[in-house]
Amino acid sequence: WTKKPIEVEAFQWTGDVNQLGEPEWIVEAMYQDLVNVTHDDYDNPILLIMTQEGEMMAKQGDYIIKGIKGEIYPCDEEIFLTSYER
């Protein structure tokens, strides 16, 4: 089997509260409480993303992807860079 090529939107999450260049769709998801940042460990913030499969966590450096149906999910940087290209 070969995975069909699909185009997705994505950005790398830095964990910085003042991150520049965040796409509008992630800001909208935050307003809808679908995505939240937790600072339980201030030096290592976690992005919590509500998905159809439940809550997923993204760490600093992970890519946040908006899929073809508008779903949002995290992807480890190494896996993302191996799987996607511009």
Secondary structure, DSSP 8 states (H G I E B T S, - for coil): --------EEEE----TT-S---HHHHHHHHTTSEEEE-SSTTS-EEEEEETTEEEEEETT-EEEE-TTS-EEEE-HHHHHHH---
